[in-house]
Amino acid sequence: MRIFRLVMVLALGYLTGFGNAAAAAESLDKVPRTAVISAFEPEWTALQAMLVGREDHVAEGITFLTGTIEGQPVVLFLSGVSMVNAAMTTQMALDRFTIRRIVFSGIAGGVNPQLQVGDVAVPDEWSEHLEAVFARETAKGYRLPPYAQTPPTHFGMIFLQPVELPAAGNKVEKRRGFPVDAQLLGVARSVASSVVLKDCTSEHKCLLHKPRIVIGGHGVSGPVFVDNAKYREYVFKTFAANVLDEESASVAHVAYVNKTPFIAFRSLSDLAGGGSGENEMATFFQLASDNSALFVREFLKALPPP
């Protein structure tokens, strides 16, 4: 098992620029740009409508759109849903475009019970909540393999472990989280008060509260859709997380390895199992997507040129 993990770490290093594959990628555009990423189609509908001077570029079946939003040169693309897709497409963009910073815009499940549907969260750090050991269950309780760390909390058989990254000299760096770029976070904080978020859908289904923007705190990602109240409580207790999604931490991971500034804007479409009734994602995902995109637009307007 330990050998397998090391092989995976080395493979990730190859895919994220430590091997020769990245150097061989064909450049599609030389203009310094801000990458604006969304996970799936509804999340970038509003962003595409903002794009001026659109040009389409296709690589390995992925469509990248270049142009400007509020005068800011950007490349828009869909990451695909979940961690591996998001890491793969982000690295593809970094290899083929001149990207100076990365912005993720989309929806998420709420973890912090103080947040509500429609709110936009901009965490200052992202972690991978399922980088873990699924422990063996014995008559005396769960037993971890000898190399694993024992975290202060766990969820049944799930014991959180640090992310292992390739480092110079075939070494391994262990991390609990990936920080958001401090300057980008400062820009987000400076424009937050000027953004008016939506509280009604196009079908006139309205929230019972006015959505707000929350800058800072923690976000987590994993390759699962979470609609479970007990797991939500575990994530909040373990990470003090505001939001939970399936992509942002993997993009933060790739950005960290490539030394590229990163920030994510995530608007709550549901409460990750914390709502009193059925999951509300189907009702409010477009409103949440639009709120995130509204904030991204004002953020891009305030950024200096890349």
Secondary structure, DSSP 8 states (H G I E B T S, - for coil): -HHHHHHHHHHHHIIIIISSTGGGS-----SEEEEEEESSHHHHHHHHHH-EEEEEEEETTEEEEEEEETTEEEEEEE--SSHHHHHHHHHHHHHHSEEEEEEEEEEEEE-STT--TT-EEE-SEEEETT-EEE-EEETTEEE--TTS---S--BTTEEE--EEEEEGGGEEEEES-EE--HHHHHHHHHHGGG-----B-TT--B-SS---EEESSEEEE-SS----HHHHHHHHHHH-EEEEESSHHHHHHHHHHTT--EEEEEEEEE-TT-SSSS--HHHHHHHHHHHHHHHHHHHHHHS---
